[in-house]
């Protein structure tokens, strides 16, 4: 059992949600099951409304139902895969990776599953620290597509979706390479995505090609 004890001095190792791991049969878009309803309504076009009325609540605002421009058969350029296939990628499990980390008794201070809050999920488990994520994965094509179709601000995107890594491990710097090596053994991309520093209150700072995004508890 790993107790969550996120503390200043920790580094954050992110495990990619996308790509093709050694235990998957094909490319995984990284979408995960959380946020899938929002994603399909943001991306897919209005023809789905009449064709599949059982897929939404009739009480929903019509402007929110299948408000995108894509068909499920449209090809996404970067991956060369149909949009429908990207939206239906199975949620990647990280059990084989985590099992091996624990079997090797690598000290960890927290393991956060970035779902039900996306990249902000950690704020539910940290106290009086500033979590800085300044080396995140470039958002995979599926999330760029969702953002482009919906026009959602980046701050909302990082609150709803994992945006490239769906498992993050908080540990000391000296343990990071061992965790990255284990993930690589399963053909899962992993890297240091950030670090933790002391602060008078709990907050998260995300830095990317866009402006800095700050979340506070």
C-alpha positions in Angstrom: 0.0 0.0 0.0 1.3 3.4 -1.0 0.4 6.3 1.3 0.1 9.7 -0.4 2.8 11.9 1.2 3.6 14.4 -1.5 6.3 16.7 -0.3 8.7 19.5 -1.3 11.7 18.1 -3.2 9.7 15.4 -5.0 9.9 15.1 -8.7 6.9 14.0 -10.8 7.3 11.1 -13.3 4.5 11.0 -15.8 3.6 7.8 -17.7 2.2 8.5 -21.1 -1.4 7.8 -21.8 -0.9 7.4 -25.6 1.2 5.3 -28.0 1.4 1.5 -28.1 2.6 -0.4 -25.0 4.0 -3.9 -25.1 0.6 -5.2 -23.8 -1.6 -3.3 -26.2 -2.5 -4.5 -29.7 -2.6 -1.1 -31.4 -2.1 2.6 -31.0 -3.9 4.1 -28.0 -5.0 7.7 -28.4 -4.8 8.3 -24.6 -8.4 9.5 -24.3 -9.4 7.3 -21.3 -13.0 6.8 -20.3 -13.4 10.0 -18.2 -14.4 12.9 -20.5 -15.4 10.6 -23.3 -19.0 11.9 -23.4 -17.8 15.5 -23.6 -15.2 14.6 -26.3 -17.6 12.9 -28.7 -20.1 15.7 -28.5 -17.3 18.3 -29.0 -15.8 16.5 -32.0 -18.5 14.6 -33.9 -21.0 16.4 -36.2 -24.8 17.0 -35.9 -25.7 14.0 -38.2 -25.1 11.8 -35.2 -28.0 13.5 -33.4 -30.7 12.0 -35.7 -28.8 8.7 -36.3 -28.2 7.8 -32.6 -30.8 9.6 -30.4 -30.2 7.0 -27.7 -26.7 8.3 -27.1 -27.7 11.5 -25.3 -30.2 12.9 -22.9 -33.1 14.6 -24.8 -33.2 17.3 -22.1 -29.7 18.4 -23.1 -29.3 21.8 -24.7 -29.2 21.2 -28.5 -26.2 23.4 -28.9 -24.1 21.0 -26.8 -25.2 17.8 -28.7 -22.7 16.7 -31.4 -21.6 20.2 -32.0 -18.3 19.3 -33.8 -17.5 19.0 -37.5 -16.1 15.5 -37.8 -17.5 12.2 -38.9 -16.4 9.0 -37.3 -14.8 7.9 -40.5 -12.8 11.1 -41.0 -9.0 10.5 -40.9 -6.9 12.3 -38.3 -3.8 13.5 -40.2 -1.1 13.0 -37.6 -2.0 9.4 -36.6 -3.6 8.4 -39.9 -6.4 6.8 -38.0 -10.2 7.4 -38.1 -11.6 9.9 -35.6 -14.0 7.3 -34.3 -11.2 4.9 -33.5 -9.3 7.6 -31.6 -12.4 8.4 -29.6 -13.0 4.8 -28.7 -9.4 3.9 -27.7 -9.6 1.7 -24.5 -8.5 3.3 -21.3 -4.9 2.3 -20.8 -4.1 0.3 -17.6 -0.8 1.0 -15.9 -1.1 -2.0 -13.6 2.0 -3.9 -15.0 4.2 -0.9 -14.6 3.0 0.0 -11.1 3.2 -3.7 -10.0 6.9 -3.8 -11.0 7.7 -0.5 -9.3 6.2 -1.8 -6.1 7.9 -5.2 -6.4 11.2 -3.5 -6.7 10.5 -1.5 -3.5 11.2 1.8 -5.2 10.2 4.5 -2.7 7.3 6.6 -3.9 5.4 9.4 -2.1 2.3 9.3 -4.2 0.7 7.7 -7.2 -2.0 9.9 -8.9 -4.3 8.6 -11.6 -5.1 11.8 -13.6 -8.8 11.2 -14.2 -11.7 12.8 -12.6 -9.9 16.2 -12.6 -7.3 15.6 -15.3 -4.0 17.2 -14.5 -5.5 18.9 -11.4 -6.4 15.6 -9.7 -3.3 15.9 -7.5 -4.7 18.9 -5.7 -7.1 16.5 -3.8 -4.1 14.8 -2.2 -1.5 17.5 -1.6 -1.2 20.0 1.2 0.7 23.3 1.4 2.9 22.7 -1.6 3.2 24.2 -5.0 3.2 21.5 -7.7 4.9 22.7 -10.9 4.4 20.8 -14.1 6.7 22.5 -16.6 7.8 19.5 -18.8 4.5 17.9 -19.8 4.1 15.7 -22.9 3.0 17.5 -26.0 -0.8 17.0 -26.1 -1.5 13.9 -28.3 -3.6 14.5 -31.5 -6.9 13.5 -29.9 -6.7 16.3 -27.3 -5.6 18.9 -29.9 -8.6 17.8 -32.0 -11.0 18.2 -29.0 -9.6 21.6 -28.2 -9.8 22.8 -31.8 -13.4 21.6 -32.2 -14.7 22.8 -28.9 -12.7 26.0 -28.5 -12.3 25.2 -24.8 -9.6 27.2 -23.1 -6.4 25.3 -22.1 -7.2 25.7 -18.4 -10.5 23.8 -18.9 -8.8 21.2 -21.1 -6.2 20.4 -18.4 -9.0 20.1 -15.8 -11.0 17.7 -17.8 -8.5 15.5 -19.7 -5.2 13.9 -18.9 -3.6 15.7 -21.9 -0.9 13.2 -22.4 -0.1 11.3 -19.2 -2.7 9.7 -17.0 -0.5 8.3 -14.3 2.0 10.3 -12.3 4.4 9.2 -9.6 5.8 11.5 -6.9 9.2 10.4 -5.7 12.7 11.7 -4.9 14.9 12.6 -7.9 17.2 9.6 -7.2 14.4 7.2 -8.0 13.1 8.8 -11.2 15.4 7.0 -13.6 14.5 3.6 -12.3 10.8 4.3 -12.7 11.3 5.6 -16.2 13.3 2.5 -17.1 10.5 0.2 -15.9 7.9 2.1 -18.0 10.2 1.9 -21.0 10.4 -1.8 -20.6 6.7 -1.9 -21.3 7.2 0.5 -24.3 5.5 3.3 -22.4 7.0 6.7 -22.7 7.8 8.3 -19.3 9.7 11.3 -18.1 10.0 13.9 -15.4 7.1 16.2 -16.0 7.5 18.5 -12.9 8.5 18.9 -9.3 7.2 20.0 -5.9 8.2 22.9 -3.8 7.1 24.3 -0.4 4.3 26.9 -0.4 1.9 28.5 2.2 -1.1 27.1 0.3 -1.8 24.2 -2.1 -1.6 25.1 -5.8 -0.7 23.8 -9.2 1.2 25.6 -11.9 1.2 24.3 -15.4 3.6 25.8 -17.9 3.5 25.1 -21.7 3.6 26.8 -25.0 0.5 28.7 -23.9 0.5 31.1 -21.0 1.0 29.7 -17.5 -2.1 28.2 -15.9 -2.6 28.4 -12.1 -5.0 26.3 -10.0 -5.5 26.9 -6.3 -7.3 25.0 -3.6 
